[in-house]
C-alpha cells in the first residue's frame, strides 16, 4: 500500500507541475471571479465550468483555424485567459466570499455521523477511481480505435480539421471530450492525464446531482443520498477511469437541467438564456445522445415559455438555438463539407427502420433487459438462480404476443445480430446497473403510493421528462448489448429523483440501509475493472503501460512491437498506415513515437475522406526516402 501511495504521489506531483496546471487554474480563477458577484457557490460552480468549457472550445477552434493548435500557442492562450481573470479579481475583495465558503465548510461538520460516513465513502470511491485514472494507461476499445487516434492526428496536424482516414469515426463523431483531452495531452506532452477528463466529469456529476436535488426540494440528507446513488452506478465507475465520453456528456446535461430549473424558478434572464445555450451546445458537441436526452427538457422549457411569455418566448428561443449552433458550427461545417450533412455519416444499422407503439414497447423492454441480472448484482447467485434466462424467456413470450421478432434485423444493431440478456459484467462496454434500475422502478412504485410527494410538481414533471427521454431513446435506436453505455446519463440524472422519493417516503433507516448497500456492492467495479483492475492479477501496478494499451486486443502487441523495430532500423521518418478489417490504432501511434518523432498518415484511403488527400503530399509514400508502410490486417493477426 505504501508503494502504491508513493508511486501515485510521485507521478501526480511531478506531472501536475507541468503545464496542465494552466487550464485547471483557469477554472479556479473563473469560479473565484463569479463568487465575487454572487454568494451562491453552487450557481458560481455551474457557470464557471460551463464558461471554462466554452473557452476551451474557442481556443481549440481558433488555433485550429490558423494551424496553431500546438504546445506554444495553447500555453499562450491559457496564460492570456488566466491573466485576464487575475486582473478582474484584483477589482474585488474575496474575503467575504471566502468566509461564506468557510461557513459552508463548517456546516458539514454539523452533519450526523451517518451522513459523514456516506460522504467519506463517496470520497474513498472517487479517490480510488482517481488513482486508477492517473496510473492506468487508456485502453478502452473505442478509445484505441478513434477517441485517441483523432487526438494524435490533431496534434500532429496542428488543427482539428478533417484528414484522410480509414476510420471515419475519427472525423464526424462529436469531439468536445477529445478537445479537452487534446489540451491535456499537448500541455503534458503525454497521455498521462487523458483519463482524468472522464474522472473529473464523474466528480462534478456527483456534486451536480446533489445540487439538482436541492433545486427539487431536497434537504442535505437527500442531496447526499443522490450523490451516493450517482457515484455507485457500475457503468459510471468503470467509465470514470477511462477515455470514453458518456460521463462528460452527462455532466453537460446536468448543467443544462440546472439552468432549466433556474429558469423555471426565476424566469427568463440574459444569464439564463446564455447558460442554457452554452450547456446545451457543449452537451451536443460532446455526444449525439444529448440530442435525445435533452429534447424532452427543451419541450418542457418551450411549453413553459409559451404559457408564461406567449409570443415573447420566441426571442430567447432563437438566441438559445443560435448559441447552440455557434458552439457546434466548426464541427458542423467540417462535416457538411465532407459528408453533405452536419451530422456526418448515418451509422448503418444503429437507427430503427420501423416505428410504432409496439416497436417502442419492444425497444423499452429490450433496453431494460440490459440491466436484468439483479441476482448476481446482489451476490445471491449461490442461493438464487440468476434471472437472465428467465428474463429472456419472458421477453420471448411478450414479443410473441406483440408479433415482433426479438432479433429483427430492422430493430437490432449489426454489432449484436441476435438478441440475448447479458449477465453482470465489469467491462465498461456492457456493464449493466441492475440494482440502480430496481431502485428507479421502486421509486415510481413508492411515488404512486405516497400521495404527499405529489405536491412537489417539479419533482413529478422531472421524473416524467426522464422517462420520456428513455422512451425516445428506445424507440429511435436499434438494440445492442452496448446500449447500456448510452443509458448512463439517464441513470445519473435519476439520482436526485430516487433519493428524494425514498427519503420523503420511507424511514430514514431504510434509506441509509439502501445507501450502504449500493456503496458496499460497488467494490466489484471500483477494484476489479476488467481492463484496468486496481488489485488482483495483472493489475495496473503490475502490468507495464505498453501491456495495458493492448488489454482489449493482446494479439496486436507483438506485431506492433516488431513493426516499430523494423521502422526504426530503417530510420523511417514518414509512416503510411493501411487497415483491413481493423481500426485498433492508438498503441501503434504511441510506440512509433517513443524514440523519435515521425509523420504518420493513412494511405490508399478509399472512402469519403480520400478527397482530403493533397495532390502534392506524396500521400501514398511510394517515392520518398526514409518511408515505411505498415499494413494492419486483422484477419492475418488472428491467424
Helices and strands as residue ranges (DSSP letters): H 2-16, H 21-35, H 41-65, H 71-89, H 95-109, H 113-135, H 141-142, I 143-147, H 148-157, H 169-172, H 176-188, H 196-215, H 220-231, H 234-239, H 246-266, H 270-286, H 289-309, G 310-312, H 313-339, H 357-368, G 369-371, H 374-377, H 388-402, H 434-449, G 451-455, H 457-476, H 483-486, H 488-493, H 495-505, H 508-521, H 523-527, H 545-549, G 554-556, H 557-569, E 574-580, H 586-592, E 599-602, G 608-612, E 627-633, H 634-638
